């Protein structure tokens, strides 16, 4: 029997995850069965179960891949001197998610899927652990960038790195939630809004 290449295995795994993501975004986690996923991807049960034991595995893998993309964006930014400012970096990350770099989903559908993952983590301990680890990784990534901002003279030394991290993550989460609920959220609005807030001179405020 010919040996299957790792490239083929990776492509098949991604095919399954993309199909599952479409199903979950369309029908919700609890409204989607594994049979729905099999039909969506056009594969046999054996082919899918070779990679994932069930829906919990699929959900956790979808969340983990999204965090991998975000961590990669932070890692790239940390290597640039000076690093991109928060408006540029957050705009880049949100634009990447919204333009389907994670699963090729339409923008609002992708945002809705992310919100569903957040909600599901309230009842699913395994998913909560995956999200918790991803959140910790994003906070660490921002903390690293804060040090780079300070070294470049772009940020005050008395601002706690974790406060910056939590605020930037909350900003991105808010825009994703807006897109899921209402639609029409443009990454440019996030960039422009942050840029405007960053331009405020506190010394001029009495």
Number of C-alpha atoms within 10 A of each C-alpha: 3 4 5 8 9 9 9 10 12 12 12 17 16 16 18 23 24 21 19 27 26 22 22 25 22 14 13 17 19 9 10 16 16 17 10 16 24 19 14 16 18 14 14 11 13 10 14 21 12 9 16 17 11 12 17 14 14 21 22 19 17 22 19 17 16 16 20 16 16 23 20 13 17 23 15 12 20 20 12 11 11 16 19 19 18 19 21 17 17 23 21 18 19 21 17 17 23 24 16 14 13 20 21 15 19 14 22 22 21 24 25 23 25 22 18 16 23 15 12 17 18 10 10 13 11 14 22 18 13 18 19 13 14 20 16 13 17 21 22 17 20 26 19 18 26 26 16 21 21 15 13 12 11 14 13 10 13 7 11 11 17 15 12 17 22 15 12 20 15 12 15 17 16 12 19 25 18 16 21 21 14 9 16 11 18 15 23 15 13 20 19 14 12 19 15 11 10 12 8 10 8 7 6 6 6 4
